[in-house]
């Protein structure tokens, strides 16, 4: 299928499916965390979108020609496990999903690189390095999903940059289309969130693309530079303040930008601004 057709079909499919799921998806109910107090429950549809995308990929893999470049089955299993990890967290917002269980499942997903054969690129010195990298980026993108449109806009921006270097991966255009179809309902005022299911799936896909395609250390982190910087920033501050690193707050870069701008301006500009910074970092590091 031509790249433009993959992009168009994925965009339309995402746009339609998200609206059908609004009343059936799990919701991000208000919790004890400071950044969610008083928040209205919002549908979390990203995990279901990720499952849909995985279904499409598995079907394509089943009928594709032998010469078509496909992801290793182990990596598809890893994406599935990463998605499941996030979906379990999404469905247990009220009762809570312990960080130990979440980390354990992230590790199970990341362990798929040990069975990925020779699909890892020269910037990945060993399978253990790839394992650790995937665990880190899953948490980085999950933490970065803290403002309306932030993850979607940022991921679209870095995928657009990556497409200028490697435009032949159909999965890249599939993910880009799913995000484009989701943006209108996630920004500027979110009626639905990616949720942990969506952010984990997206992080794993971007992480594997980096491990597969990067030829240098800087290129390896290029697609994740802004989420990684944001994670280091907030985790460092939380540790200094004696707060658990996994406990949410409003110390993220997006929250700081929101406080610096008038509400109406911030609503429209923060996510595109984050995306612009991420695209610039990715361009410089690639």
LINKANOR-V603226 format. One record per residue. PHI is phi in degrees with one decimal (999 if undefined). NEAR is the number of other C-alpha atoms within 10 Angstrom. Layout:
phi={PHI | PHI}
near={NEAR | NEAR}
//
This chain:
phi={999 | -57.9 | -58.7 | -63.4 | -72.3 | -58.5 | -62.4 | -66.3 | -63.4 | -64.4 | -64.8 | -64.1 | -60.5 | -63.3 | -58.3 | -74.0 | -63.4 | -58.0 | -70.4 | -73.2 | -94.2 | -56.7 | -99.4 | -118.2 | -73.7 | -61.1 | -119.0 | -84.7 | -66.5 | -60.0 | -126.0 | -73.4 | -68.3 | -59.2 | -80.4 | -122.6 | -64.0 | 78.2 | -76.2 | -73.5 | -60.0 | -120.8 | -60.4 | -109.7 | -106.0 | -61.4 | -62.7 | -69.6 | -61.7 | -64.0 | -62.0 | -59.6 | -62.1 | -62.3 | -60.3 | -61.8 | -63.0 | -62.6 | -65.2 | -60.1 | -62.5 | -70.2 | -110.7 | -70.4 | -70.1 | -57.6 | -80.3 | -73.6 | -68.3 | -120.3 | -71.6 | -59.8 | -58.5 | -59.5 | -70.1 | -62.9 | -63.4 | -62.2 | -62.9 | -61.0 | -67.7 | -62.8 | -62.4 | -60.7 | -57.0 | -67.8 | -64.0 | -59.9 | -66.8 | -62.1 | -81.5 | -123.0 | -61.7 | -76.9 | -83.2 | 91.6 | -124.4 | -56.1 | -65.5 | -66.8 | -64.4 | -63.6 | -64.0 | -61.6 | -70.4 | -61.3 | -67.5 | -60.5 | -62.3 | -67.2 | -65.3 | -61.0 | -66.5 | -68.1 | -116.9 | -87.6 | 64.9 | -98.8 | -80.5 | -81.0 | -83.8 | -67.2 | -79.8 | -103.6 | -68.7 | -158.8 | -64.1 | -65.1 | -61.6 | -61.4 | -59.9 | -62.8 | -61.6 | -67.5 | -63.5 | -65.0 | -69.5 | -60.0 | -72.3 | -63.5 | -69.2 | -64.0 | -69.0 | -72.9 | -81.2 | -130.3 | -149.5 | -55.4 | 78.8 | -60.9 | -68.6 | -61.0 | -61.7 | -65.2 | -64.7 | -60.6 | -64.3 | -72.4 | -67.7 | -63.2 | -65.2 | -63.1 | -65.4 | -71.8 | -100.1 | -143.6 | -98.1 | -100.0 | -87.6 | -62.5 | -63.4 | -62.1 | -73.7 | -63.7 | -64.5 | -60.8 | -65.4 | -60.6 | -68.6 | -62.9 | -72.6 | -89.3 | -53.3 | -59.1 | -102.1 | -109.9 | -155.3 | -81.6 | -116.5 | -69.2 | -102.6 | -155.3 | -114.5 | -63.1 | 72.1 | -63.7 | -59.7 | -70.8 | -68.3 | -67.2 | -62.7 | -61.5 | -61.1 | -65.2 | -61.9 | -64.0 | -63.8 | -67.2 | -57.0 | -65.7 | -63.0 | -79.5 | -101.8 | -68.1 | -107.8 | -150.9 | -62.9 | -64.6 | -66.2 | -61.9 | -94.3 | -58.9 | -74.1 | -116.7 | -56.4 | -68.7 | -58.8 | -65.8 | -63.3 | -63.3 | -64.8 | -59.3 | -61.4 | -73.5 | -66.0 | -61.4 | -62.7 | -63.7 | -64.6 | -64.5 | -91.5 | 76.6 | -101.7 | -60.0 | -58.7 | -90.2 | -86.3 | -66.1 | -155.9 | -115.3 | -107.6 | -71.6 | -57.5 | -60.2 | -65.8 | -66.8 | -65.7 | -60.3 | -70.3 | -86.2 | -121.8 | -58.5 | -54.8 | -67.6 | -71.5 | -59.3 | -55.3 | -98.5 | -110.2 | -62.7 | -62.4 | -61.9 | -65.9 | -59.8 | -63.4 | -65.0 | -64.2 | -62.7 | -64.4 | -64.3 | -61.2 | -63.8 | -64.4 | -69.4 | -89.0 | -65.8}
near={7 | 9 | 15 | 12 | 13 | 18 | 24 | 18 | 16 | 22 | 22 | 15 | 18 | 24 | 20 | 12 | 16 | 22 | 15 | 12 | 16 | 16 | 12 | 11 | 19 | 21 | 22 | 22 | 17 | 17 | 15 | 11 | 10 | 12 | 16 | 16 | 11 | 11 | 11 | 11 | 14 | 19 | 23 | 27 | 29 | 30 | 29 | 22 | 25 | 26 | 19 | 16 | 20 | 19 | 13 | 14 | 17 | 14 | 11 | 13 | 17 | 9 | 8 | 12 | 10 | 8 | 6 | 9 | 12 | 16 | 16 | 17 | 14 | 18 | 22 | 20 | 17 | 26 | 25 | 20 | 23 | 33 | 31 | 24 | 25 | 27 | 26 | 16 | 21 | 27 | 19 | 16 | 15 | 14 | 9 | 12 | 16 | 10 | 12 | 9 | 12 | 17 | 15 | 13 | 19 | 26 | 20 | 17 | 28 | 30 | 22 | 23 | 25 | 16 | 13 | 17 | 11 | 11 | 15 | 21 | 19 | 15 | 19 | 21 | 11 | 13 | 20 | 14 | 13 | 25 | 22 | 14 | 20 | 29 | 24 | 20 | 24 | 28 | 21 | 23 | 27 | 24 | 22 | 21 | 21 | 20 | 22 | 24 | 28 | 22 | 29 | 25 | 24 | 25 | 24 | 21 | 23 | 25 | 21 | 17 | 20 | 22 | 15 | 9 | 10 | 12 | 14 | 12 | 14 | 17 | 19 | 21 | 25 | 22 | 24 | 25 | 24 | 27 | 26 | 19 | 22 | 28 | 24 | 15 | 17 | 21 | 20 | 19 | 13 | 16 | 16 | 26 | 29 | 31 | 26 | 30 | 30 | 28 | 29 | 33 | 32 | 27 | 27 | 29 | 21 | 24 | 23 | 26 | 20 | 27 | 28 | 18 | 19 | 20 | 15 | 17 | 15 | 15 | 20 | 26 | 22 | 25 | 29 | 23 | 23 | 24 | 26 | 19 | 14 | 19 | 23 | 14 | 14 | 20 | 21 | 14 | 14 | 18 | 11 | 11 | 9 | 9 | 14 | 11 | 16 | 12 | 14 | 19 | 16 | 14 | 15 | 21 | 20 | 22 | 16 | 12 | 16 | 19 | 10 | 11 | 13 | 10 | 11 | 10 | 11 | 18 | 17 | 15 | 16 | 24 | 23 | 16 | 17 | 22 | 23 | 16 | 16 | 25 | 25 | 17 | 18 | 24 | 16 | 11 | 16 | 18}
//
